[in-house]
Amino acid sequence: MSANDSPRLVSLVPSVTETLVAWGVDPIACTRFCEQPTFLHMGGTKDPDIAGIVRLKPDLVIMDREENRQEDYLKLVEAGVEVEAVHVASLADVSSEIGRLARRLQLDWSFETPEALPDSAAGSRYRAFVPIWKRPWMTIGHLTYGASVLRYLGVDAEFSDREASYPVVGDLEIRSASLDFVLAPTEPYPFGARHLDMLSDFAPAYLIDGQDLFWWGSRTTDALGRLRTQIDEIVSGN
């Protein structure tokens, strides 16, 4: 695809924005959470500037069922804007959903869903509390991309068996769980070193890269490698 026939894209999904840039296709606008300061920002993932997007007359707006709201999708469609909605809730979805987007943009891209780890590695499973918010504590459910990544790496997210995509849990529940460690992602809540003492009340606590855990697309392959290395270091240190 040459620069002359590149479509006018608006990405309302940080993972998609990163992937588009990796493909050499810069969107004309994105969200303020996409970490692209030189691009035009059209609000956030949950509060996009619908009127501003319509004024840009994009060829395509890319949204995600997890990141964005249905009411914003409907407003764009009602305004006559073409919208592509992806839904990545597991490692298996990366190939189909991002592959579908690549085909729509007439780009050659593929991702092979990784096979299960060898029995020697997968046989030892660990239980971790994975907070994504505090006050109240929230964690990830089994039908989320982050939980899928951790399962692949041999870690079961505690409380992920509950129906909610993002269960709310209390201190007593966490303390009562049989945890090997706490994995605190650096996003969506900005957990940092200052939170580790507090989280260590539950189990040995470690920071992990929230983007590697929750962003999918062009980074997935390398992110799996980085996370696997980090978890191996955590396990060997316990």
Secondary structure, 3 states (H helix, E strand, C coil): CCHHHCCCEEECCHHHHHHHHHCCCCCCEECCCCCCCCCEECECCCCECHHHHHHHCCCEEEEECCCCCHHHHHHHHHCCCCEEEECCCCHHHHHHHHHHHHHHCCCCCCCCCCCCCCHHHHCCCEEEECCCECCCEECCCCCCHHHHHHHHCCEEECCCCCCCCCCEECHHHHHHCCCCEEEEECCCCCCCHHHHHHHCCCCCEEEECHHHHHCCCCCHHHHHHHHHHHHHHHHHHC
